[in-house]
Structure formats: structure tokens, C-alpha cells
Amino acid sequence: MITIHITSASKVGCVRSQNEDMVLVGNHFVRNDGFKTRVDLTNSDRYLVAVADGMGGHNRGDVASSDALHNLQFFFHDLPTGLNPGGINEMMVGWLDSINNIVASKGRSDEQYKGMGTTLVGLAFYEGEFYSLNCGDSRLYRFRDGELTQLTSDHSLSNMLGSSQHSNIITNCIGGGCSTSFIDIVKITADVKAGDVYMLCSDGLTDMLPDHILTTLLTNGSDANNLCDAAVAAGGLDNVSCCVLQF
């Protein structure tokens, strides 16, 4: 039995007129709200948490992030049993093609949706195995023994060039005009330990709070709502969303 205490929050911030982020926790969707729960998992269970940061299309990134998470939730729970990591990867690549087509087709049929897209970062539990999922520049972190470690790599121009001058330009996402989207899928089961804290977040959190501040907040027991409030207090220049999982 694996027990996880989960908190999540998603806030509009101080500048944006609407929240284009969304968080998925199990079967619960979070936007402009907070949510907390406890889950007890056995090897026969499936569970998914994810953060999507929408963008573009006349501010209809809210539609892209919602479409991606609702579609992913249905897809994940509809997966056949007995898949190995290679099978999971193959199915996820197929899902990415499908959701890209869905998002793009909305843009072709209605001008207000043209160019909309979303990032996606997730942590999935499938038949006893944990997988990280990443498309874009939202992030998954592990906090262990006072040390914060980023587990995903940003699909961004600044990361490619090794500079912070283009921090808001992403090179990969769902929709958004990307014709060659990809998703990083990594089995991380062997690295998950009791006492670990995992955090998923949009860049609205990490742009406002550097790693040393996040480390201090997590050391002091901050939950997702506390972290989002701290990012808003620091300026809240973007929508801010996160999910904190205590194993």
C-alpha cells in the first residue's frame, strides 16, 4: 500500500485577466480553487496528477489546458491492463498525436481557438509503476532530505541555449502550432521513497520563486495553496498552479 497526501491549487495571479492553467488530481479538476485529498494505492490501481499551462489563441489557452487534461484522464483510465514501459510509451505517443489533432481542429473551425496550446507535466501510477510525463516547460520536482531536484527538462529556448534571455519561449507543447510535438515519459518507480515530496507546477510558480525559496517553503511544510500564495505575493505575473504530493 502506498499512501499519498495531495494538495493542489490554481490561481489567476495579479496580472492576467483569466486563468489558463488547470490541475488534474485523480478525477478532480482544479482552476481558481484548491483541493486536497489522500489516496491509498495498491498495484492494481491507477492514479494521475497533472498540471497544464495553456497559452495563445486569443487567450483561449484555458480551453487547450482543459481539453488536454480531460482527454488525458479518459485515455489514462481506458488503457489496457498489462502494459510494460514500452507499451505505455507507445500509447502515450499515440495520445499526443490525437490531442494535437483535436486542439488543431478547433483552431481550424473557429478563429478564436487558432494557435491555442498547452504544456503538460504529470505523475502517473499504473499497475505498481510511477511514470513522469512532460511536454513543455511546466515542471516536476522532488524534495528529499532538504534538497530540491528538478526531474523534468524544460522544452524551452532558454534551456536549449543555456541562457535565461528567452525564458517565456517554449519549443514544445500540445497544439500551439507545434507540428512535431513530443512527450518525455520516464519510469521513476525505483526512485520513489517514503518521506519524499513531489511537486508539479506551471512556470507561474517557478518564475516568481527561485529554487532556494521553494526549498525553504517546502522545508517549512508549505502546501500547494501556500506556494501559490507566495508566488502571487512575489508579483504574480502569470497564472500560478501547483500540486504537492507527500509520500
PyMOL commands that set and color helices and strands:
alter all, ss='L'
color gray80, all
select helices_A, chain A and resi 61-77+85-109+111-113+157-161+189-191+203-206+211-219+224-233
alter helices_A, ss='H'
color red, helices_A
select strands_A, chain A and resi 2-11+21-25+28-30+33-41+46-55+117-118+120-126+129-135+139-144+147-150+174-175+184-187+197-201+240-246
alter strands_A, ss='S'
color yellow, strands_A
deselect
rebuild
show_as cartoon
